[in-house]
């Protein structure tokens, strides 16, 4: 197998923020295919995240972002297992970038499980009325609503939103990359978004 070039490793690091040796191993495993290597690193992040799921995440930071027009502000709490990780630049940058993302994308909640039931019911009613007005057959309406709700989740749930700085990644992907890098359980606990006049 051909040796993996430093340039290729650098490209993968730029895309995933994973460590040098992890990028090199992933590229070797993927035979130099950068897309496959990205998937390998994502899976590794998911595996580490699953292993750490039962751990306590009581350390962390509260990050803030105030938009340049001073009309939108965000506070977000991001937790990890140790104060050591909470103080690392990677962790701090992640928290700040998530706060900035929230300012731009105004999610409703962090995860699907936290979606307020009334918001979900309101969306379902709107979709149902639209579909009936369009004359869709009754038997297909529930399936169409299911598809529309999936789209609603991707637009409204923080972890499922495409990251504003790289829409190929979701916030969950970004979180998994940080978990893989730090080896700790990390979670976005809560956020508050403020907008003048809202």
C-alpha positions in Angstrom: 0.0 0.0 0.0 1.2 3.5 -0.9 2.4 5.7 2.0 -0.1 8.2 3.2 1.2 11.7 2.4 1.4 14.4 5.1 -0.7 16.7 2.9 -3.5 14.1 2.9 -3.3 13.7 6.7 -3.4 17.6 7.0 -6.5 17.7 4.8 -8.3 15.1 6.9 -7.3 17.0 10.1 -8.6 20.2 8.7 -12.0 18.6 7.9 -12.4 16.6 11.1 -10.2 18.2 13.8 -9.1 14.7 14.8 -5.6 14.0 16.1 -2.7 13.4 13.7 -2.2 9.7 14.4 -6.0 9.0 14.3 -6.1 10.7 10.9 -3.1 8.7 9.6 -4.6 5.4 10.9 -8.0 6.2 9.3 -6.4 7.1 6.0 -4.4 3.8 6.1 -7.5 1.8 6.8 -9.4 3.6 4.0 -6.6 3.1 1.5 -6.0 6.8 1.1 -9.7 7.6 0.4 -10.4 10.8 2.3 -14.2 10.3 2.3 -13.9 6.8 3.7 -11.5 8.1 6.3 -14.0 10.7 7.4 -16.6 8.0 7.9 -14.1 5.8 9.9 -13.3 8.8 12.2 -17.1 9.5 12.7 -17.7 5.9 13.6 -14.9 6.0 16.1 -16.4 9.1 17.6 -19.8 7.3 17.9 -18.1 4.3 19.5 -16.3 6.4 22.1 -19.5 8.4 22.7 -21.5 5.1 23.3 -18.8 3.9 25.8 -18.8 7.1 27.7 -22.6 7.5 27.8 -22.9 6.2 31.4 -20.2 8.6 32.8 -21.0 11.7 34.7 -20.4 15.0 32.9 -20.4 17.6 35.7 -17.6 19.9 34.6 -17.7 22.2 31.6 -18.3 25.8 30.6 -21.0 28.3 29.9 -20.1 30.0 26.6 -21.6 33.2 25.3 -22.0 34.7 21.9 -23.3 38.2 21.2 -23.9 39.0 17.5 -22.1 42.1 16.1 -25.4 44.1 15.9 -25.9 43.5 19.6 -29.5 42.3 18.9 -28.9 38.5 19.3 -27.2 36.8 22.3 -26.7 33.2 23.3 -25.7 31.4 26.5 -24.9 27.7 26.2 -23.8 25.1 28.8 -21.5 22.4 27.5 -20.5 19.7 30.0 -17.6 17.2 30.2 -16.2 14.8 32.8 -13.1 16.8 33.9 -12.0 20.4 34.5 -8.9 19.6 32.5 -10.8 19.0 29.3 -13.1 22.0 30.0 -10.1 24.2 29.9 -8.7 23.0 26.6 -8.9 25.3 23.5 -10.7 22.6 21.6 -13.5 22.4 24.2 -13.7 26.2 24.6 -13.8 26.6 20.8 -16.5 24.0 20.4 -18.7 25.7 23.1 -18.2 29.1 21.4 -19.0 27.8 18.0 -22.1 26.1 19.2 -23.2 29.4 20.8 -22.6 31.2 17.5 -24.5 28.4 15.6 -27.5 28.8 18.0 -27.5 32.5 17.3 -27.7 31.9 13.6 -29.9 28.9 13.4 -32.3 29.5 16.4 -33.1 25.8 17.3 -36.0 25.1 19.6 -34.2 22.5 21.8 -31.0 20.4 22.1 -32.4 17.0 21.3 -35.6 15.4 19.9 -36.5 14.1 23.4 -36.6 17.7 24.6 -39.0 18.9 21.8 -42.0 20.5 23.5 -45.1 18.4 22.8 -47.2 21.5 22.0 -44.7 22.5 19.2 -44.9 19.0 17.7 -48.7 19.0 17.9 -48.9 22.4 16.2 -46.6 21.3 13.4 -48.7 18.1 12.9 -51.9 20.1 12.7 -50.5 22.6 10.2 -49.2 19.7 8.0 -52.5 17.9 8.2 -54.5 20.9 7.2 -52.2 21.7 4.3 -52.4 18.1 3.0 -56.2 17.9 3.3 -56.4 21.3 1.4 -54.2 19.7 -1.3 -56.6 16.8 -1.6 -54.2 14.1 -0.5 -55.8 10.7 0.2 -56.4 10.1 3.9 -54.4 6.8 3.9 -51.1 8.6 2.8 -51.4 11.7 5.1 -49.8 10.0 8.2 -46.7 8.9 6.1 -46.3 12.4 4.6 -46.6 14.0 8.0 -43.9 11.6 9.3 -41.5 12.8 6.5 -42.4 16.5 7.2 -41.7 16.0 10.9 -38.2 14.6 10.1 -37.5 17.8 8.2 -38.9 19.8 11.1 -36.5 18.0 13.5 -33.5 18.7 11.2 -34.4 22.4 11.2 -35.4 22.8 14.9 -33.3 20.3 16.9 -29.8 21.6 17.7 -28.0 18.3 17.4 -29.6 17.5 14.1 -29.0 20.9 12.4 -26.3 21.2 9.7 -23.4 23.2 11.3 -23.3 26.7 9.9 -19.6 26.7 9.3 -19.7 23.3 7.5 -23.2 22.1 6.5 -21.8 18.6 5.6 -21.6 18.1 9.4 -24.4 18.2 11.9 -23.8 19.6 15.5 -24.0 15.9 16.6 -21.1 15.0 14.2 -19.1 17.9 15.6 -19.9 16.7 19.2 -18.8 13.2 18.3 -15.5 14.4 16.9 -14.8 16.3 20.1 -15.7 13.2 22.2 -13.3 11.1 20.0 -10.6 13.6 20.4 -11.0 14.1 24.2 -12.1 10.6 25.1 -14.7 12.0 27.5 -18.4 12.2 27.7 -19.4 15.7 26.4 -22.9 17.0 26.2 -24.7 20.2 25.3 -26.9 20.5 28.4 -29.0 23.6 27.6 -29.0 27.0 25.9 -30.9 30.3 26.0 -31.2 32.5 22.9 -32.1 36.2 23.3 -33.3 38.4 20.4 -34.3 42.0 20.8 -38.1 42.3 20.3 -38.9 38.6 20.7 
